[in-house]
Amino acid sequence: YQRWVFGYFSLMVKQEGFLKEIVFPVADVMGTPISLQKLAQRTQLGSHHTVLEYLQMLEDCYALRTLYAMDPNTGALRHKKEKKFYFTDPLLFWIARELGAGNLAEGQEPKIAEMVAHEFLARTHKRFGYLSTAKGEIDFYLRNEWAIEVKWSPITHNVSPAFKALRIPDKKIWNQENFLEC
């Protein structure tokens, strides 16, 4: 996998060092809304334009997906808001962690569960986002249809007030007991 991604970037005449600089911060903040400027600050690159270019190339080679905030009133994706980034495969996540930190930190299961849930939804739905309100955030949201929270524990706790307050026909919390149940 690593050779495949680096090979793609070599074909595009891009610097492998820049790619290594970007993938660890993406793995570190995976599933958390972040702006391109803040992501660039976590690297030595400094330019959010360069970060965007490399993220788009990771998407082009199907290694990464971007999740946008969704407007609850119109269902439009908010491209200028903070975004969430997810690797498309757990192996890519572990490669990114290893490239940046040199170790495979423990306790990454909640991030991986959310990443797998995102990839499952991305393959079964064309358009969805995450919802961010003053009351909190909902992991995955499709206006007027469904909302999904991922909590990687046998018993669900710490559900956001935004999820509790949301009036929608299909609300689900995926945990260790019912993961990916439709």
N, C-alpha and C positions, 0 to 999 in steps of 0.2 A: 504494500500500500504506500509506504513512504517513497519508494523509488518511483511508483506511478505518479504521485503528486509532484515530486521534485522533477521528474522527467517532463511532465507537462509544462512546468514553469521554465525549464531549460529551453524547451521548444519555443516558448514565447519570449525568449531572451530576457528573462527576469532573473533577479538576483536571489539565489538560494538563501543567503544570509537575511535578506528582508523577510522572506517567507518564514524562516525560523523565528524571527523577531516578532511576527504577528500571531502565529498560531498558539503560542503559550498564553498570551493575554486573552485570546478568544476562548480557550479552554478554561481559563481561570474565571471568566465572567459569564460562561455559557448559561443561558436561561435567565440572565439578569438584564433588564433594559439598560443600554449604555449608548451614548452618542459616539460618533466617529472621532470627535475631538478628544473625548476622554480616553477612548481606546488608543488613539495616537500618543497620548501622554504616557501610556503604560509601556510604550516602546521607545527605542532610540531613534526612530524615524522622524517623529515630530510632526509630520504632515498628514492631516486627515485625508488629503487627496491620494497620497500614496497608499495609505491603509485601505481606502475605498477601492482602489485599483486592484490590490491583492485580494481583498475579500470577494470582489466580483469574479476574479479569476478562479478562486476556490469554489465559488458557486458554479462557474462554467464547467469545471471538471467534476461536478457532483460530489464534492467533499464537504460542502457547507451549504446551509440554507439560512435565509434571513426571515425573521418574523416581525411584522410591523404592528404597531398599535392600530386598533380599529376604533373608529368613531361610533359610539353607541347609538347616536341619533340617525346617522345616514348609512352606516356600514362601510363607509369609505376607509381605505387604508391611509394612515397618516405617515407619509414617507419622510417628513421632516422631523418627526418625533424620534425619541430614543428607540433603538431596535434591539431585538434579541437575536443572538446567533447560536446556531446548533450545528454540530458536525452530523453527517448523515450516517455515521457508523461508530460504534463504541471504540473500535480499534483506532480510528483516526483521532478520537479524543485522547486515548492513551499515548499515541505517538506524539501528539502535541504537548501533553503533560511532560513526557520524557524529554523532548527536545528543549523545553524551557527550563524546567526545574531540575532535570537530571534524576528525579525520583518519581515514583508513582504514589502520590499521597493517598492515604486511607480516607474513608468517609465520603467517597465521591458517588456513592450509589444513588442519592437523590437527584444529582445532576444527570446521571446516566439514564435514570428512569424518565425524567422529563424529556431528555433528548430522544429516547426511543418512542415516547408518546408523540412527540412532535413529528418524528419521521413517519410514524403510523398515520397520523392525521394528514400530513402533507401528501401521502400517497393515496388517500381516500377522499380528500376534499381539495377542490381547486383553490378556494379563497377563504381564509380565516385569519385571525390575528390574535393579539392579546388585548385585554381591556385594562386600562389604568384609569382609576377615578380617585377622587379625594378620599374615599373610604378604603382604598387598597387596589390590589392587582389580581386579575384572574388570568391564569396561565394561558388558556386557549379559549377563543370566543368566536362564535359565528352569530351575528346579529339576528335576533328574533328566533333562533333555532336551538342553539346549545351553548353551554359553558362547561369547561372541564378544568378541574384543579388536580394536580398531581402531588400527592403526599406519600412519600416512600416510608411507610411504617405500617405495622399490622393494624393499628388503631389510628383513626384520623383525629388529628388535633391541629390547632392553630389555623383554622380556616379563616380567610380574610373576611372582614365585615362587608366588603364589596360583593363577595360571592354569596354571602347570606342574604344581602339586601336585593340581589338581582332577581327580577321577576321575568322568568323565561321558562318555556315548556320543558326543556330537558337540561337539567343540571346534574353533573356527575363529579364525584371525587374518586379518582383512581388511586388506590393504595395497593399494598402488597397482596391483599386478598382478592381484589377484582380488577387487576391491572389490564387495561386495553379491552375491557368488556364494553360492548356497544349497547 
